[in-house]
């Protein structure tokens, strides 16, 4: 896979996905969207990979959409196609976001698309789109992944949210010193690799699909996932490992 705006590396069961436009503060252009979507598809389909770490190279995670083209000259048409947002591609493997400095605009969406989010102390989240006459695309999604009042603060006032405030309201899981960012992400990724991939991916699938459904639909999804996972070879191996007091060997 030929890539230039991201780096995509596999080490054991871990995929490393790194935004790689440092000269543009990892601002997201059409090429970056495309390459990121291809990396997520490969991550999803590679049976050896169990977890991904998403990060950004250079001075910040991402400065958001690349607006260097200036004012639009064509009539805008909403397509609803976001292949670089993993839930649209049915990526049910865990993703850890390792965030530093600015996490802005669309870059904030792909950061919050991750399942576990670590941030350095200097991180700030910002949706400046209203300043440029733009209604940010993930506005409808954000109240699902953060309190309504915090979503309003970001979306309606274009106010920055610090790492500490993001942690306090549950937008991120942990704040770490900058020098420890990737080490902490790898520690978490290795923990996931110790667990049953069938069970972990089944639970993420339940979370994603059930997010906006009523109780009856939730019960149907739970039934389907539980039946699959509990009848899997992973479940049998987990039982054997427990009895034999050893580390499970996932197939």
C-alpha positions in Angstrom: 0.0 0.0 0.0 1.6 3.3 -1.2 1.0 6.1 1.3 2.4 9.5 1.8 0.0 11.5 4.1 -0.1 8.8 6.7 2.3 6.1 8.0 0.9 2.6 8.5 3.1 0.1 10.3 2.4 -3.4 11.8 4.3 -4.7 14.7 3.0 -8.1 16.0 -0.7 -7.7 16.7 -0.5 -3.8 16.8 -1.2 -1.4 13.9 0.4 2.0 14.1 -1.5 4.7 12.1 0.2 8.1 12.1 -1.0 11.3 10.4 2.0 12.4 8.3 1.6 16.0 7.0 3.7 17.7 9.7 4.5 20.7 7.5 0.7 21.3 7.3 0.1 20.4 11.0 -1.6 17.2 9.8 -4.4 19.2 8.2 -6.7 16.8 6.5 -7.0 17.0 2.7 -8.7 14.6 0.3 -5.6 12.4 0.0 -5.2 12.0 3.8 -8.9 11.1 4.0 -8.5 8.5 1.3 -5.3 7.0 2.7 -6.6 6.9 6.3 -9.7 5.0 5.0 -7.5 2.5 3.2 -5.4 1.9 6.3 -8.6 1.3 8.4 -9.9 -1.2 5.9 -6.6 -3.1 5.9 -6.6 -3.0 9.7 -10.1 -4.4 9.8 -9.3 -7.2 7.3 -5.9 -8.3 8.7 -6.8 -11.2 11.0 -3.4 -10.9 12.8 -4.1 -7.3 13.9 -6.0 -6.8 17.2 -5.5 -3.2 18.1 -4.4 0.1 16.5 -2.7 3.2 17.8 -3.6 6.4 16.1 -1.3 9.4 16.5 0.0 12.5 14.6 3.6 13.4 13.6 5.1 16.8 14.2 3.9 19.7 16.3 0.3 18.6 16.8 -2.2 15.7 16.3 -4.2 17.6 13.6 -5.2 21.1 12.8 -8.4 19.9 11.2 -9.6 20.3 7.6 -7.2 21.8 5.1 -8.8 25.1 4.2 -5.8 26.4 2.2 -8.0 26.3 -1.0 -9.8 29.4 0.2 -13.5 30.1 -0.4 -15.5 27.4 -2.2 -16.4 28.0 -5.8 -18.8 25.1 -6.3 -22.2 24.3 -4.9 -21.8 22.1 -1.8 -23.6 18.7 -1.7 -23.6 16.6 1.4 -22.7 13.0 0.6 -22.7 11.3 4.0 -19.7 9.2 3.1 -17.0 9.1 5.7 -14.8 6.1 5.1 -12.1 7.4 7.4 -14.5 7.2 10.4 -14.0 3.6 11.5 -17.6 2.9 12.5 -18.7 3.5 8.9 -16.3 0.7 7.9 -17.4 -1.7 10.6 -14.0 -1.6 12.3 -14.8 -3.5 15.5 -11.2 -3.8 16.7 -10.1 -1.4 19.4 -8.4 1.9 18.5 -6.3 3.9 20.9 -5.8 7.6 20.1 -2.5 9.1 21.4 -3.1 12.9 21.2 -0.8 15.9 21.6 -1.1 19.6 21.2 -3.9 20.8 18.9 -6.9 18.5 18.1 -9.0 20.6 15.8 -12.1 20.2 13.6 -12.3 17.0 11.6 -9.1 15.9 13.3 -11.1 16.0 16.5 -13.7 13.7 15.0 -11.2 11.0 14.1 -9.6 11.4 17.5 -13.0 10.9 19.3 -13.8 8.0 16.8 -11.2 6.1 18.8 -12.2 3.9 21.7 -9.6 4.9 24.3 -8.1 8.4 24.2 -4.8 9.5 25.8 -3.7 13.1 25.8 -0.7 15.1 26.8 -1.1 18.0 29.2 -0.9 20.6 26.4 -3.8 19.2 24.3 -6.7 21.4 23.4 -9.8 20.5 21.5 -11.3 23.1 19.3 -14.0 23.3 16.6 -13.4 26.7 15.0 -15.7 26.1 12.0 -18.3 28.7 12.9 -15.6 31.4 12.6 -15.3 30.4 8.9 -19.0 30.0 8.2 -18.9 26.2 8.4 -21.3 23.9 10.2 -19.0 21.1 11.3 -20.1 17.7 10.0 -19.9 15.7 13.3 -22.2 18.1 15.1 -24.9 15.5 15.2 -22.6 12.8 16.5 -20.8 14.7 19.3 -23.7 14.9 21.8 -23.6 11.1 21.7 -20.0 10.9 22.9 -19.9 13.8 25.4 -22.4 15.7 27.6 -24.7 18.0 25.7 -23.4 21.1 27.5 -19.8 20.3 26.5 -20.9 19.6 22.9 -22.6 23.0 22.9 -19.5 24.7 24.3 -17.4 23.3 21.4 -20.0 23.5 18.6 -21.9 26.7 19.3 -19.3 28.9 20.9 -16.2 27.7 19.2 -14.4 27.6 22.6 -11.3 25.5 23.2 -11.5 22.7 25.7 -8.3 21.8 27.6 -7.0 18.3 28.3 -7.9 18.6 31.9 -11.5 19.7 31.2 -11.8 17.0 28.6 -10.7 14.5 31.1 -13.1 15.9 33.8 -16.1 15.5 31.5 -15.2 12.1 30.1 -14.0 13.0 26.6 -10.6 11.4 27.2 -9.4 8.5 29.4 -6.0 9.7 30.6 -3.5 12.6 30.7 0.1 11.7 30.5 3.4 13.6 30.1 4.5 14.1 26.5 7.5 11.8 26.9 5.2 9.0 28.0 2.5 9.3 25.4 3.5 6.4 23.0 4.8 4.2 25.8 1.4 4.4 27.6 -0.5 3.8 24.3 1.7 0.7 23.7 1.1 -0.5 27.2 -2.6 -0.4 26.7 -2.4 -2.0 23.2 -0.4 -4.9 24.7 -3.0 -5.4 27.3 -5.7 -5.7 24.6 -3.5 -8.2 22.9 -3.6 -10.4 26.0 -7.4 -10.7 25.8 -9.6 -12.7 23.5 -9.9 -10.9 20.2 -13.3 -12.6 19.5 -14.7 -11.3 22.8 -13.1 -7.8 22.6 -14.3 -7.3 19.0 -17.7 -8.7 19.8 -18.2 -6.3 22.7 -17.1 -3.3 20.6 -19.5 -4.4 17.8 -22.3 -4.5 20.4 -21.4 -1.0 21.6 -21.2 0.5 18.1 -24.4 -1.1 16.7 -26.4 -0.6 19.9 -25.6 3.0 20.4 -28.8 4.5 19.1 -31.2 1.6 19.4 -34.1 0.8 21.7 -34.1 -2.0 24.3 -35.6 -4.7 22.0 -33.0 -4.0 19.3 -30.2 -4.0 21.9 -31.4 -7.4 23.1 -31.3 -8.8 19.6 -27.8 -7.6 19.0 -26.7 -8.9 22.3 -28.2 -12.3 21.5 -26.4 -12.5 18.2 -23.0 -11.4 19.5 -23.2 -13.5 22.7 -24.1 -16.6 20.8 -21.2 -16.1 18.4 -18.6 -15.3 21.1 -19.6 -17.9 23.7 -19.5 -20.7 21.0 -16.1 -19.6 19.7 -12.8 -21.4 20.1 -11.6 -18.4 22.1 -14.2 -19.1 24.7 -13.1 -22.7 25.0 -9.4 -21.8 25.1 -10.2 -19.2 27.8 -11.8 -21.9 29.9 -8.9 -24.3 29.5 -6.4 -21.5 30.4 -8.3 -20.6 33.5 -8.4 -24.2 34.8 -4.8 -24.8 33.9 -3.7 -21.4 35.4 -1.8 -20.3 32.3 -1.9 -17.4 29.7 -4.5 -18.2 27.0 -3.2 -18.8 23.5 -5.7 -17.1 21.2 -6.2 -18.6 17.8 
